[in-house]
Structure formats: C-alpha cells, structure tokens
Amino acid sequence: MKKRKGKLEEILSKAKFYDDIDLYQVSYRDFNSIVTVTLKEFIFLSSNFEAIPINRIVEIKKGSDVLYSKSSLKKDL
C-alpha cells in the first residue's frame, strides 16, 4: 500500500516540478536559530534532504503567502 504524501511533501513536490522554485522561501531550524533561504538553496544545502532533514522545516512561503507553518514554531524559540 502506498503512503500518501503529507501537506509538506505536496508543497515541495509542486514547487520543484510544477512551479517556479525561485518563488519559494524555506525557514528551517539550525541549532537554536531559524534560517530562511530559497527552496532551491535549501535543496542544495540539504543535499536533497539528507544533510538537513525535512522535519526541520518550520515554514514555507511563496511570495508573502505562508503555505506551510509548523505549529510548534513559537514553542521552539
């Protein structure tokens, strides 16, 4: 039985394959801080999600629209 993609995986897949990847910003946890980079840069830095796992992503924006936000973002800071 196939595992259904979650919301985060759907957003990343759409951005990579069906949309302009340069429009997306990713914020992720890096030790005790939050770093924001373009999705293209995040994929490069994370070595396609191996060096920085997908579960460290706390927010994804397309322009000024927030597409994904981890609910525990405020608790982690």
Backbone as CSV, one residue per row, in Angstrom:
resi,resn,N_x,N_y,N_z,CA_x,CA_y,CA_z,C_x,C_y,C_z
1,MET,0.837,-1.178,0.000,0.000,0.000,0.000,0.887,1.248,0.000
2,LYS,0.588,2.207,-0.892,1.378,3.432,-0.987,1.084,4.362,0.173
3,LYS,2.130,5.013,0.656,1.967,6.028,1.693,1.545,7.328,1.016
4,ARG,0.516,7.954,1.535,0.034,9.212,0.986,0.969,10.338,1.431
5,LYS,1.252,11.251,0.509,2.110,12.380,0.834,1.398,13.313,1.801
6,GLY,2.173,13.885,2.715,1.644,14.888,3.617,1.638,16.247,2.944
7,LYS,1.102,17.228,3.644,0.996,18.579,3.090,2.365,19.150,2.718
8,LEU,3.340,18.961,3.585,4.683,19.484,3.331,5.288,18.864,2.070
9,GLU,5.178,17.557,1.937,5.715,16.876,0.762,5.011,17.329,-0.518
10,GLU,3.701,17.551,-0.435,2.943,18.032,-1.600,3.428,19.410,-2.037
11,ILE,3.634,20.296,-1.087,4.105,21.653,-1.401,5.484,21.597,-2.055
12,LEU,6.387,20.810,-1.486,7.743,20.708,-2.033,7.738,20.100,-3.424
13,SER,6.938,19.079,-3.625,6.852,18.433,-4.927,6.306,19.402,-5.978
14,LYS,5.253,20.112,-5.650,4.674,21.081,-6.582,5.690,22.169,-6.922
15,ALA,6.380,22.669,-5.911,7.362,23.732,-6.127,8.503,23.267,-7.030
16,LYS,8.979,22.050,-6.808,10.116,21.539,-7.577,9.762,21.198,-9.015
17,PHE,8.581,20.628,-9.232,8.292,20.062,-10.543,7.244,20.812,-11.369
18,TYR,6.396,21.611,-10.727,5.293,22.223,-11.459,5.241,23.741,-11.362
19,ASP,6.093,24.347,-10.577,6.018,25.782,-10.338,7.425,26.372,-10.435
20,ASP,7.536,27.673,-10.245,8.832,28.354,-10.247,9.451,28.229,-8.853
21,ILE,10.451,27.389,-8.722,11.084,27.088,-7.435,11.684,28.330,-6.779
22,ASP,12.035,29.332,-7.585,12.650,30.547,-7.058,11.670,31.433,-6.289
23,LEU,10.390,31.167,-6.396,9.380,31.952,-5.675,9.202,31.507,-4.219
24,TYR,9.774,30.375,-3.856,9.550,29.773,-2.541,10.697,30.071,-1.577
25,GLN,10.339,30.389,-0.333,11.298,30.610,0.756,11.061,29.535,1.817
26,VAL,12.134,28.959,2.324,12.045,27.925,3.356,12.742,28.427,4.607
27,SER,12.067,28.308,5.740,12.676,28.605,7.040,12.856,27.277,7.760
28,TYR,14.068,27.053,8.272,14.347,25.784,8.946,15.165,26.023,10.210
29,ARG,15.073,25.056,11.133,15.838,25.123,12.388,17.283,24.737,12.121
30,ASP,18.185,25.573,12.627,19.616,25.289,12.569,20.156,25.553,13.962
31,PHE,20.291,24.508,14.742,20.627,24.603,16.158,19.577,25.442,16.870
32,ASN,19.912,26.591,17.436,18.942,27.392,18.188,18.418,28.587,17.405
33,SER,18.585,28.576,16.096,18.095,29.699,15.299,17.267,29.201,14.125
34,ILE,16.566,30.125,13.503,15.777,29.836,12.310,16.462,30.529,11.133
35,VAL,16.744,29.768,10.084,17.411,30.273,8.885,16.400,30.252,7.744
36,THR,16.369,31.339,6.963,15.470,31.425,5.814,16.287,31.541,4.534
37,VAL,16.018,30.626,3.598,16.700,30.604,2.298,15.674,30.269,1.219
38,THR,16.072,30.392,-0.035,15.183,29.967,-1.114,15.088,28.446,-1.099
39,LEU,14.021,27.930,-1.668,13.854,26.479,-1.720,14.974,25.832,-2.516
40,LYS,15.373,26.458,-3.605,16.468,25.922,-4.419,17.750,25.806,-3.589
41,GLU,18.053,26.843,-2.807,19.242,26.824,-1.953,19.105,25.778,-0.850
42,PHE,17.910,25.648,-0.279,17.695,24.652,0.774,17.934,23.234,0.252
43,ILE,17.436,22.946,-0.936,17.639,21.611,-1.509,19.122,21.357,-1.732
44,PHE,19.848,22.370,-2.197,21.293,22.232,-2.390,22.006,22.032,-1.049
45,LEU,21.710,22.898,-0.063,22.358,22.808,1.253,22.060,21.486,1.957
46,SER,20.851,21.013,1.792,20.444,19.800,2.497,20.842,18.532,1.757
47,SER,21.494,18.677,0.616,21.847,17.522,-0.222,20.614,16.673,-0.480
48,ASN,19.583,17.334,-0.986,18.296,16.709,-1.281,17.684,16.058,-0.029
49,PHE,17.689,16.800,1.066,17.070,16.453,2.348,17.836,15.392,3.147
50,GLU,19.097,15.159,2.829,19.888,14.195,3.594,20.663,14.869,4.723
51,ALA,21.292,16.020,4.470,22.062,16.720,5.498,21.164,17.500,6.451
52,ILE,20.081,18.050,5.920,19.090,18.759,6.732,17.760,18.050,6.490
53,PRO,17.278,17.291,7.453,16.042,16.535,7.231,14.822,17.436,7.068
54,ILE,13.851,16.925,6.377,12.631,17.667,6.081,11.892,18.077,7.355
55,ASN,12.060,17.330,8.437,11.344,17.660,9.679,11.893,18.906,10.374
56,ARG,12.985,19.474,9.883,13.497,20.734,10.440,12.852,21.965,9.802
57,ILE,12.091,21.761,8.734,11.413,22.884,8.084,10.306,23.375,9.007
58,VAL,10.303,24.686,9.269,9.280,25.260,10.146,8.282,26.126,9.371
59,GLU,8.667,26.580,8.166,7.747,27.407,7.389,8.165,27.417,5.918
60,ILE,7.156,27.459,5.045,7.392,27.633,3.614,6.471,28.743,3.143
61,LYS,7.071,29.695,2.414,6.311,30.812,1.859,6.491,30.838,0.350
62,LYS,5.432,31.263,-0.319,5.515,31.570,-1.744,5.165,33.041,-1.837
63,GLY,6.176,33.855,-2.081,5.981,35.302,-2.004,5.684,35.671,-0.562
64,SER,4.548,36.340,-0.329,4.170,36.702,1.047,3.161,35.725,1.644
65,ASP,2.745,34.716,0.864,1.767,33.734,1.337,2.454,32.588,2.069
66,VAL,2.009,32.313,3.287,2.529,31.183,4.053,1.771,29.931,3.614
67,LEU,2.495,28.975,3.036,1.889,27.739,2.566,1.941,26.644,3.620
68,TYR,2.970,26.694,4.456,3.153,25.681,5.499,3.787,26.353,6.703
69,SER,3.287,26.025,7.870,3.872,26.525,9.102,3.749,25.448,10.170
70,LYS,4.853,25.115,10.780,4.839,24.128,11.850,4.214,24.774,13.071
71,SER,3.258,24.138,13.673,2.515,24.732,14.782,3.372,24.962,16.020
72,SER,4.462,24.234,16.147,5.310,24.379,17.342,6.407,25.408,17.158
73,LEU,6.338,26.233,16.119,7.393,27.217,15.824,7.632,28.137,17.017
74,LYS,6.608,28.687,17.620,6.783,29.608,18.734,7.313,28.913,19.975
75,LYS,6.949,27.654,20.172,7.438,26.902,21.330,8.925,26.636,21.232
76,ASP,9.432,26.405,19.990,10.832,26.068,19.797,11.763,27.238,20.036
77,LEU,11.272,28.457,19.895,12.132,29.638,20.040,12.197,30.065,21.442
